[in-house]
Amino acid sequence: MVPSLENRTIRVSPGGSAASPAYDVTIGPGVLHSLGSILRRLCPSEARALVVHDSGVPERYAAAALDSLRSAGLEAIASSWRASESTKTLHGVEDLLSLLARERFDRRGVVVALGGGVTGDVAGFAAGVYQRGIAWVACPATLLAMVDSAVGGKTGVNLALPGGDVLKNMVGVVHHPLAVVADTELLPSLPPRAFHSGLAECVKHAMIGADWGDPELMDWTKANLSKVQNREPAPLVELIARSVSLKATVVAADERETSEASGGGRMALNFGHTFGHAIEPLAGLSWSDHSGLEHGEAVGLGLIAAARCAQRMNLVSPEVGDEAEDLLRRCGLPTRVHGLPDNDTLIARMRHDKKVRGGTLRLVLPVARGRVRVVAEPPIKAVAAGLTAIRA
Ligand SMILES: NC(=O)c1ccc[n+]([C@@H]2O[C@H](COP(=O)([O-])OP(=O)(O)OC[C@H]3O[C@@H](n4cnc5c(N)ncnc54)[C@H](O)[C@@H]3O)[C@@H](O)[C@H]2O)c1
């Protein structure tokens, strides 16, 4: 295929209910400059916008977003915040809610989230609960947010328990954006570690591609990884568009993650995450010369653990885990981590995951190249084998 630098627009149609109207994801270099005209078409003329931007995102992108909104005749103000897993809390949401109230935003207000997955999750959640829900627009600034978190409507924050334990994404709402504007010109400034972290979700999509209408995604990703790593515009647009299309297909089939289909419906997107969420917030982990785990790093390790767990249960051949491990390594991601607590502790943490129902651990496990299924209460020995496989 000849790569095209034309913008791509993908329609997300979640469930078809009036509460979750369809929206477009616009992908390409420079599309942030169209933010104002996109909003103008979707919002009442008196709408006001609050641009919530992560201070880690270069200031010029926030200025471009504001310019675009104001040129389109929208009243817009900006507020910057420091996005991180430790600010992704109810306090972070409360700060935004209080700003919206102080600035007298009403139900015609629009929150524009300019940042990575953390900013989208927090600003989208604030929009979802302010005056019982106002509109929001996602302007993802990381690869992870473009290929995954900006699409599908899940928003929310981590919950800190007394004693210091942190439960990932434990509180939130499904609140779809009005539009997603994914400008690939924002990606060159992204630090390598954050870029690599986004690739983990792309590997996850490749590993479920055959179930969701893109069986070629694994081969395409392997063949084009070097160009993607060099952040060449055309392969980046292609990678993001294919990921968004896949996620749109999943969300259209099972918006609220209620499907009991063996392939898991939306739960398939949780592949690697029950393992990953259990290890992501842990202190004292390290790999290569990095300390701690970014979200995508934990997800990548979770994919390996899930594949090795499935291998131990004879659900899948070793080649599926080998291929995943090799690709994750080429993405600059960890395949082993130092400092993990013992398996019993980790399995107890996995039982805290949101996907646990009635105390039953449910894992998304690979059953073939590109295919997964949900397994309820897998043998503990197999889960432990998965965890042992990612221990340095
Ligand atoms: N809602 C969902 O469906 C969903 C799906 C997947 C992940 N997530 C969540 O997403 C979060 C991870 O997202 P993330 O990896 O984007 O992390 P992030 O938002 O923390 O961004 C990573 C880092 O990159 C910096 N940054 C962002 N854009 C930049 C740019 N263009 N140039 C320079 N620096 C930039 C940020 O300041 C930050 O330090 C996790 O909290 C995860 O739980 C949500």
The ligand as an SDF file (V2000), in Angstrom:
LIG
                    3D

 44 48  0  0  0  0  0  0  0  0999 V2000
   -9.6420    5.6070   29.2330 N   0  0  0  0  0  0  0  0  0  0  0  0
   -9.1200    4.5810   28.6100 C   0  0  0  0  0  0  0  0  0  0  0  0
   -9.7940    3.8600   27.8570 O   0  0  0  0  0  0  0  0  0  0  0  0
   -7.6560    4.2810   28.7900 C   0  0  0  0  0  0  0  0  0  0  0  0
   -7.0220    3.3530   27.9560 C   0  0  0  0  0  0  0  0  0  0  0  0
   -5.6590    3.1520   28.0950 C   0  0  0  0  0  0  0  0  0  0  0  0
   -4.9450    3.8560   29.0480 C   0  0  0  0  0  0  0  0  0  0  0  0
   -5.5860    4.7420   29.8570 N   0  0  0  0  0  0  0  0  0  0  0  0
   -4.8540    5.5230   30.8440 C   0  0  0  0  0  0  0  0  0  0  0  0
   -3.9240    6.3630   30.1760 O   0  0  0  0  0  0  0  0  0  0  0  0
   -2.8660    6.6920   31.0620 C   0  0  0  0  0  0  0  0  0  0  0  0
   -1.5410    6.6270   30.3430 C   0  0  0  0  0  0  0  0  0  0  0  0
   -1.5520    7.5700   29.2960 O   0  0  0  0  0  0  0  0  0  0  0  0
   -0.1950    8.1960   28.7070 P   0  0  0  0  0  0  0  0  0  0  0  0
    0.7840    7.1170   28.4570 O   0  0  0  0  0  0  0  0  0  0  0  0
   -0.6070    9.0660   27.5840 O   0  0  0  0  0  0  0  0  0  0  0  0
    0.3730    8.9990   29.9500 O   0  0  0  0  0  0  0  0  0  0  0  0
    0.4310   10.5540   30.3540 P   0  0  0  0  0  0  0  0  0  0  0  0
   -0.8340   11.2300   30.0990 O   0  0  0  0  0  0  0  0  0  0  0  0
    0.9460   10.5580   31.7530 O   0  0  0  0  0  0  0  0  0  0  0  0
    1.5590   11.1430   29.3880 O   0  0  0  0  0  0  0  0  0  0  0  0
    2.8720   10.6220   29.4530 C   0  0  0  0  0  0  0  0  0  0  0  0
    3.9160   11.7330   29.6060 C   0  0  0  0  0  0  0  0  0  0  0  0
    4.0870   12.3900   28.3620 O   0  0  0  0  0  0  0  0  0  0  0  0
    4.0160   13.8050   28.5200 C   0  0  0  0  0  0  0  0  0  0  0  0
    3.4610   14.3150   27.2650 N   0  0  0  0  0  0  0  0  0  0  0  0
    2.2130   14.1210   26.8130 C   0  0  0  0  0  0  0  0  0  0  0  0
    2.1000   14.5810   25.5630 N   0  0  0  0  0  0  0  0  0  0  0  0
    3.3020   15.0970   25.2150 C   0  0  0  0  0  0  0  0  0  0  0  0
    3.8100   15.6990   24.0370 C   0  0  0  0  0  0  0  0  0  0  0  0
    3.0850   15.8050   22.9190 N   0  0  0  0  0  0  0  0  0  0  0  0
    5.1070   16.1110   24.0330 N   0  0  0  0  0  0  0  0  0  0  0  0
    5.8760   15.9590   25.1470 C   0  0  0  0  0  0  0  0  0  0  0  0
    5.4580   15.3650   26.2860 N   0  0  0  0  0  0  0  0  0  0  0  0
    4.1740   14.9460   26.3160 C   0  0  0  0  0  0  0  0  0  0  0  0
    3.1500   13.9930   29.7380 C   0  0  0  0  0  0  0  0  0  0  0  0
    3.4120   15.2320   30.3760 O   0  0  0  0  0  0  0  0  0  0  0  0
    3.5590   12.8210   30.6040 C   0  0  0  0  0  0  0  0  0  0  0  0
    4.7180   13.1250   31.3360 O   0  0  0  0  0  0  0  0  0  0  0  0
   -2.9610    5.7250   32.2230 C   0  0  0  0  0  0  0  0  0  0  0  0
   -3.4080    6.3960   33.3730 O   0  0  0  0  0  0  0  0  0  0  0  0
   -4.0000    4.7080   31.7710 C   0  0  0  0  0  0  0  0  0  0  0  0
   -4.7250    4.1660   32.8500 O   0  0  0  0  0  0  0  0  0  0  0  0
   -6.9200    4.9840   29.7370 C   0  0  0  0  0  0  0  0  0  0  0  0
  1  2  1  0
  2  3  2  0
  2  4  1  0
  4  5  1  0
  4 44  2  0
  5  6  2  0
  6  7  1  0
  7  8  2  0
  8  9  1  0
  8 44  1  0
  9 10  1  0
  9 42  1  0
 10 11  1  0
 11 12  1  0
 11 40  1  0
 12 13  1  0
 13 14  1  0
 14 15  2  0
 14 16  1  0
 14 17  1  0
 17 18  1  0
 18 19  2  0
 18 20  1  0
 18 21  1  0
 21 22  1  0
 22 23  1  0
 23 24  1  0
 23 38  1  0
 24 25  1  0
 25 26  1  0
 25 36  1  0
 26 27  1  0
 26 35  1  0
 27 28  2  0
 28 29  1  0
 29 30  1  0
 29 35  2  0
 30 31  1  0
 30 32  2  0
 32 33  1  0
 33 34  2  0
 34 35  1  0
 36 37  1  0
 36 38  1  0
 38 39  1  0
 40 41  1  0
 40 42  1  0
 42 43  1  0
M  CHG  2   8   1  16  -1
M  END
$$$$
